């Protein structure tokens, strides 16, 4: 007997109806419950499952800090939020310059602060929770025990010779020379290789010289930057002011002073400018020898009164005097030796020329011109004056840097 499947009143098999009911139940189960974060339900945004975080501020230095250095990193930053207005105020109410980052999560001071002052923070940040958090607090900068002065030897727009060293002199001893040297920079148009070197203190103060490995290239433009204000020199001393100087190297002019030739040859830009008869220091007396080595032109004066008690003369007027060391060596006129210039060395260490020749050379000399003394038995050393830079081997010179 053939069996018939049961059908619904509308003619659909009952097992189909059961299957459809099961599928509808499963679909309803998948769509039930809370909508995912950020999704919509019935056209409305679903509520988030967690609240936004409050802004968390960090002050550098910390609130209440003391002895803060004027060039320290001074900043405020925020986590889980953004910064609004930020103000750092001096005791007089002056707002300190500063800059906020593009993402508005940090603000940094844009200028050095003063010594011995209390600075106060104000402003606010807004957290992810939408609530404002005030920026409050203060700190105090260090009060130095001393502020040594610093000076630079070459003025703005000055034109100097190809052997000119850059000299920064301090009014007191600098204990942390490395910290001071880190604040110094020499930039030039020819990418010149050079180095700072600390020479022994003179007149109670430290001094640091910069010279190139070789002579400067003519027409080089040079800028010196010494950001010394706020630098901790150690021992309670801090930098007083910043220094800058922009100058130019002039033509190449070198004095060739071979003491055995009894001549003084001046070479300008590779060509002989002068070839003068000269008299150098008396060779038989080591105290009177013109010192061997590269001197530089330090200064010049039309009339110089010279004194040497050891040899019994005082305030002798000498014309067209160009100083080449601090041990009493000059290139100058001396009519008293004119008859033996070019044939004998009889001076007390200076280079003697006639009046006319001394004046001609004087008019061309500038600070930093090298004077290369050769064939003298006594070398120039540190005892012969403040500027003996070119007598030091390059490897030794670099080792005199504090860095």
C-alpha positions as CSV (number, residue, x, y, z in Angstrom):
1,X,0.0,0.0,0.0
2,X,1.5,3.3,-1.0
3,X,2.0,5.9,1.8
4,X,1.4,9.6,1.4
5,X,3.3,12.3,3.1
6,X,1.4,14.6,5.3
7,X,0.7,18.1,3.9
8,X,-0.3,21.3,5.4
9,X,-3.7,22.8,4.5
10,X,-2.0,24.9,1.8
11,X,-0.3,21.9,0.3
12,X,3.3,22.3,1.7
13,X,4.9,19.3,3.4
14,X,5.1,19.5,7.1
15,X,8.8,18.7,7.2
16,X,9.5,21.9,5.1
17,X,7.6,24.0,7.6
18,X,9.7,22.5,10.5
19,X,12.9,23.3,8.6
20,X,11.9,26.9,8.0
21,X,11.0,27.4,11.6
22,X,14.4,26.1,12.7
23,X,16.2,28.5,10.4
24,X,14.2,31.5,11.6
25,X,15.0,30.6,15.2
26,X,18.8,30.5,14.5
27,X,18.7,33.8,12.7
28,X,16.9,35.5,15.6
29,X,19.5,34.1,18.0
30,X,22.4,35.5,15.9
31,X,20.8,39.0,15.8
32,X,19.9,39.2,19.5
33,X,21.9,41.0,22.3
34,X,23.9,44.3,22.5
35,X,25.2,45.8,19.2
36,X,29.0,46.0,18.8
37,X,30.7,49.2,19.9
38,X,30.3,51.9,17.2
39,X,27.5,50.0,15.4
40,X,23.8,51.1,15.1
41,X,20.7,49.4,16.4
42,X,17.2,50.6,15.3
43,X,19.0,53.7,13.7
44,X,20.6,54.8,16.9
45,X,24.3,54.7,18.0
46,X,25.0,52.0,20.6
47,X,26.5,53.2,23.9
48,X,30.2,52.5,24.5
49,X,31.2,49.8,26.9
50,X,33.9,51.8,28.8
51,X,34.3,55.5,29.8
52,X,37.1,57.8,28.3
53,X,40.2,58.3,30.3
54,X,41.1,61.5,32.2
55,X,44.1,63.6,31.0
56,X,47.4,62.8,32.8
57,X,49.9,65.7,33.0
58,X,53.7,65.5,33.3
59,X,55.7,68.6,34.3
60,X,59.4,68.9,33.6
61,X,60.9,69.8,36.0
62,X,58.6,68.5,38.6
63,X,56.5,70.8,40.7
64,X,58.6,72.5,43.4
65,X,61.9,71.7,41.8
66,X,64.9,74.0,42.7
67,X,68.3,74.8,41.2
68,X,66.9,74.3,37.6
69,X,69.4,75.3,35.0
70,X,68.3,78.0,32.5
71,X,68.9,75.8,29.5
72,X,67.4,72.6,30.9
73,X,64.5,71.0,29.1
74,X,61.4,72.8,30.4
75,X,58.2,71.2,29.2
76,X,54.7,70.0,30.0
77,X,53.1,66.9,28.3
78,X,49.8,65.1,28.5
79,X,48.7,61.5,28.1
80,X,45.2,60.5,27.2
81,X,44.3,64.0,26.2
82,X,45.3,67.2,24.5
83,X,46.7,70.5,25.7
84,X,44.9,73.8,25.5
85,X,46.4,77.0,26.6
86,X,49.8,76.6,28.3
87,X,51.6,79.5,30.0
88,X,54.9,79.7,32.0
89,X,55.2,83.0,33.8
90,X,58.2,84.8,35.4
91,X,58.0,86.5,38.8
92,X,57.3,89.8,37.0
93,X,54.3,88.4,35.1
94,X,56.2,88.1,31.8
95,X,55.1,85.1,29.7
96,X,58.0,82.8,28.6
97,X,58.2,82.0,24.9
98,X,57.2,78.4,24.1
99,X,55.8,76.2,21.4
100,X,53.1,73.5,21.4
101,X,53.5,70.4,19.3
102,X,51.3,69.8,16.3
103,X,49.6,66.9,18.0
104,X,49.0,69.1,21.1
105,X,50.4,66.7,23.5
106,X,53.5,68.6,24.5
107,X,54.7,72.2,25.1
108,X,58.4,73.3,25.4
109,X,60.1,76.5,26.4
110,X,61.6,78.4,23.5
111,X,64.1,80.7,25.3
112,X,66.6,80.4,28.2
113,X,65.3,81.3,31.6
114,X,66.7,83.7,34.1
115,X,68.9,82.9,37.1
116,X,67.4,82.7,40.6
117,X,63.7,83.1,39.6
118,X,60.5,81.2,40.3
119,X,58.4,80.3,37.3
120,X,54.7,79.4,37.5
121,X,52.7,77.1,35.2
122,X,49.1,77.8,34.2
123,X,46.7,76.4,31.6
124,X,44.7,73.2,31.1
125,X,44.4,70.0,29.2
126,X,41.3,68.1,28.1
127,X,41.1,64.3,28.6
128,X,39.4,61.6,26.6
129,X,36.6,61.9,29.0
130,X,36.0,65.4,27.9
131,X,36.9,66.9,31.3
132,X,39.5,69.7,31.7
133,X,42.5,69.2,34.0
134,X,44.3,72.4,35.2
135,X,48.0,72.9,34.7
136,X,49.5,74.2,37.9
137,X,52.9,74.2,39.7
138,X,56.1,76.1,39.8
139,X,59.9,75.7,40.0
140,X,62.9,77.8,40.8
141,X,66.1,78.3,38.7
142,X,69.6,78.1,40.1
143,X,71.4,81.1,41.6
144,X,75.1,81.0,40.5
145,X,78.0,81.6,42.9
146,X,79.8,83.3,40.0
147,X,79.2,84.2,36.3
148,X,82.6,84.4,34.6
149,X,82.8,86.8,31.7
150,X,83.8,85.5,28.3
151,X,85.3,87.4,25.3
152,X,86.1,86.6,21.7
153,X,89.2,88.0,20.0
154,X,87.8,88.6,16.5
155,X,85.1,91.2,16.0
156,X,82.2,91.1,13.6
157,X,83.1,91.9,10.0
158,X,86.8,91.9,10.7
159,X,89.2,90.6,8.0
160,X,92.0,88.4,9.4
161,X,95.0,86.5,8.1
162,X,95.1,82.8,7.1
163,X,96.8,81.7,10.4
164,X,94.4,83.5,12.7
165,X,93.2,81.5,15.7
166,X,89.9,82.0,17.3
167,X,90.4,82.7,21.0
168,X,87.7,82.7,23.7
169,X,89.0,84.0,27.1
170,X,87.3,83.5,30.4
171,X,87.7,85.9,33.4
172,X,88.0,82.9,35.8
173,X,89.1,79.3,35.7
174,X,86.6,76.9,34.1
175,X,86.3,73.7,35.9
176,X,84.1,71.8,33.5
177,X,85.8,72.6,30.2
178,X,83.9,69.9,28.4
179,X,80.6,71.5,29.2
180,X,81.9,74.9,28.0
181,X,83.3,73.4,24.8
182,X,80.1,71.7,23.9
183,X,78.5,75.2,23.7
184,X,81.0,76.3,21.1
185,X,80.6,76.0,17.3
186,X,82.7,77.2,14.3
187,X,81.0,77.2,10.9
188,X,82.6,78.4,7.7
189,X,82.0,78.5,4.0
190,X,84.8,76.1,3.0
191,X,84.2,73.3,5.5
192,X,87.6,73.8,7.2
193,X,88.9,71.1,9.4
194,X,89.9,72.4,12.8
195,X,89.7,71.9,16.6
196,X,89.4,73.6,19.9
197,X,92.3,73.3,22.4
198,X,92.5,74.4,26.0
199,X,95.7,76.2,26.8
200,X,97.1,76.8,30.3
201,X,95.2,79.5,32.2
202,X,96.6,83.0,31.8
203,X,95.9,86.0,34.1
204,X,93.8,83.8,36.3
205,X,91.3,82.7,33.6
206,X,90.9,79.8,31.2
207,X,91.3,80.2,27.5
208,X,90.3,78.0,24.6
209,X,91.7,78.4,21.0
210,X,90.3,77.1,17.7
211,X,92.6,76.8,14.7
212,X,92.4,75.0,11.4
213,X,94.6,71.9,10.7
214,X,96.2,73.9,7.9
215,X,96.0,77.6,7.1
216,X,92.6,79.0,6.3
217,X,91.7,79.3,2.7
218,X,91.6,82.9,1.6
219,X,88.1,84.6,1.4
220,X,86.6,82.0,3.8
221,X,83.6,83.3,5.7
222,X,83.5,82.2,9.3
223,X,80.8,82.3,12.1
224,X,81.5,81.5,15.7
225,X,78.7,80.8,18.1
226,X,79.2,80.4,21.8
227,X,76.0,79.6,23.6
228,X,77.5,80.0,27.0
229,X,74.7,81.6,28.9
230,X,73.3,79.0,31.4
231,X,76.1,76.6,31.0
232,X,77.2,74.9,34.2
233,X,81.0,75.4,34.4
234,X,81.2,73.5,37.7
235,X,82.1,74.8,41.1
236,X,79.0,76.9,41.2
237,X,80.0,79.0,38.2
238,X,77.6,79.5,35.2
239,X,77.9,81.2,31.9
240,X,77.0,84.9,31.8
241,X,76.2,85.7,28.2
242,X,76.2,84.2,24.7
243,X,78.9,85.3,22.2
244,X,78.9,85.4,18.4
245,X,81.2,86.7,15.7
246,X,81.1,86.6,11.9
247,X,84.3,87.5,10.1
248,X,86.2,86.8,6.9
249,X,89.7,85.5,6.0
250,X,91.5,87.9,3.8
251,X,94.2,87.4,1.2
252,X,97.1,84.9,1.8
253,X,100.1,86.8,3.1
254,X,103.1,84.9,4.6
255,X,106.3,86.3,5.9
256,X,109.3,84.0,5.1
257,X,111.9,84.8,7.8
258,X,115.0,82.6,7.3
259,X,117.4,84.0,9.9
260,X,120.5,82.7,8.0
261,X,119.5,84.6,4.8
262,X,119.4,88.0,6.5
263,X,116.3,88.7,4.3
264,X,112.6,89.0,5.1
265,X,110.4,87.9,2.2
266,X,106.7,88.7,2.1
267,X,104.6,86.4,-0.2
268,X,101.1,87.6,-1.1
269,X,98.8,85.2,-2.9
270,X,101.8,83.1,-4.0
271,X,103.7,86.1,-5.4
272,X,106.7,87.9,-3.8
273,X,105.5,91.2,-2.6
274,X,108.6,92.3,-0.7
275,X,112.2,91.0,-0.3
276,X,113.8,93.2,2.3
277,X,117.3,93.0,3.9
278,X,116.8,92.3,7.6
279,X,118.7,91.7,10.8
280,X,117.5,89.0,13.2
281,X,118.4,88.1,16.8
282,X,122.0,87.7,17.7
283,X,122.8,84.0,17.2
284,X,125.6,83.8,19.8
285,X,123.2,84.7,22.6
286,X,120.3,82.2,23.1
287,X,118.3,84.9,25.0
288,X,118.5,87.1,21.9
289,X,117.7,84.5,19.2
290,X,114.6,85.1,17.1
291,X,112.5,82.1,18.0
292,X,112.1,79.3,15.4
293,X,108.6,78.4,14.3
294,X,105.4,79.9,13.0
295,X,104.4,83.1,14.7
296,X,101.4,85.2,13.8
297,X,100.8,88.9,13.5
298,X,99.1,89.9,16.8
299,X,98.9,93.7,16.6
300,X,100.7,96.7,15.2
301,X,101.4,100.2,16.3
302,X,103.2,103.1,14.5
303,X,105.2,103.9,17.6
304,X,106.2,101.4,20.3
305,X,108.3,102.2,23.4
306,X,110.5,99.1,24.0
307,X,112.1,98.1,27.3
308,X,114.5,95.3,28.2
309,X,116.1,95.7,31.6
310,X,118.2,92.6,31.1
311,X,120.0,94.4,28.4
312,X,119.9,97.8,29.8
313,X,117.5,99.8,27.6
314,X,114.2,101.5,28.6
315,X,111.4,103.2,26.6
316,X,113.3,103.2,23.4
317,X,110.9,104.5,20.6
318,X,110.6,102.1,17.7
319,X,108.5,102.9,14.6
320,X,106.2,100.7,12.5
321,X,106.2,97.9,15.1
322,X,104.3,94.7,14.2
323,X,104.1,92.3,17.2
324,X,104.6,88.6,16.3
325,X,104.8,87.1,19.9
326,X,104.3,88.1,23.5
327,X,108.0,87.5,24.4
328,X,109.0,90.9,22.9
329,X,109.5,89.9,19.2
330,X,108.4,92.5,16.7
331,X,109.1,93.4,13.1
332,X,110.0,97.1,13.2
333,X,112.2,99.8,11.9
334,X,115.6,100.3,13.4
335,X,117.8,102.9,11.7
336,X,120.7,102.0,14.1
337,X,121.1,98.6,12.4
338,X,120.4,99.8,8.8
339,X,124.0,99.5,7.7
340,X,124.2,95.8,8.6
341,X,120.7,94.7,7.7
342,X,121.1,92.0,5.0
343,X,124.4,90.8,6.3
344,X,124.4,90.3,10.1
345,X,122.0,89.3,12.9
346,X,122.5,91.7,15.9
347,X,119.1,92.3,17.4
348,X,117.6,91.3,20.7
349,X,115.1,89.0,19.0
350,X,113.2,91.4,16.7
351,X,113.3,91.6,13.0
352,X,114.9,95.0,12.1
353,X,114.1,96.8,8.8
354,X,114.8,100.3,7.5
355,X,112.2,103.0,8.1
356,X,110.9,102.8,4.6
357,X,110.8,99.0,4.4
358,X,109.2,98.7,7.8
359,X,106.5,101.2,6.9
360,X,105.7,99.4,3.6
361,X,105.3,96.1,5.4
362,X,103.4,97.6,8.3
363,X,100.7,98.9,5.9
364,X,100.0,95.4,4.6
365,X,100.0,93.4,7.8
366,X,96.8,92.2,9.5
367,X,96.0,90.1,12.5
368,X,96.6,86.4,11.8
369,X,99.2,86.7,9.1
370,X,101.8,83.9,9.6
371,X,105.4,84.7,10.1
372,X,107.4,81.6,9.5
373,X,110.8,81.9,11.2
374,X,113.2,79.2,10.1
375,X,116.9,78.1,10.8
376,X,117.0,79.5,14.3
377,X,118.5,77.2,16.9
378,X,115.9,78.1,19.6
379,X,112.3,77.0,19.0
380,X,109.2,79.0,20.0
381,X,107.4,77.4,22.9
382,X,104.5,78.1,25.2
383,X,106.8,80.2,27.3
384,X,107.1,82.7,24.5
385,X,103.6,84.1,24.6
386,X,99.9,83.5,24.4
387,X,99.7,82.5,20.8
388,X,102.0,79.6,20.0
389,X,99.2,77.6,18.3
390,X,101.1,76.7,15.1
391,X,104.1,75.3,17.0
392,X,101.9,72.4,18.3
393,X,101.6,69.3,16.2
394,X,98.1,68.7,14.9
395,X,97.7,65.4,16.8
396,X,98.8,67.0,20.0
397,X,96.5,70.0,19.4
398,X,93.4,67.8,19.0
399,X,94.3,66.0,22.2
400,X,94.1,69.4,24.0
401,X,90.4,69.5,23.4
402,X,88.2,68.7,26.4
403,X,85.8,66.5,24.3
